[in-house]
Amino acid sequence: MGLEFFLNFGAEGVKSVCAETDADLFLDLKLHDIPHTVSGATKAISHLKPKYLTVHASGGAAMIKAAVDAAPDTHITGVTVLTSLSEQDVTSIGFASNALTTAVGLAEELSLEAGIAYHLQANHYPHVPVAMVQPCIDAIDAFYDEDYN
């Protein structure tokens, strides 16, 4: 579940969806702040027991390690380069290389040393069969229908 869902429905919304499915919770919040704040945010959602929680790899090794240390039972997942960024965007925000090189560099140099479990890199997401995520999609749809009706 992403940031927009979380900000609209909070922890109670996440719990409601999780109650409808046995799918692992992937909390895609893309945390990115100073290490102390990321640690606090990670601890604040730890009661939801996400299997995966995303952080921006560009936040640096100390920030990533703060998330890893705050949630040792969660797979902290590094987002290296947002899929919405063009090659021009990547260089205009200060990265010296193209998106793929930047993504690989962040994965290798920053996040691996900080203990990140997985990486989401640019437009290179692995294909996930819909059958694997359909129960979660159905639960989210049911939550939205219930909340808006």
Disulfide bonds with the S-S distance in Angstrom:
none
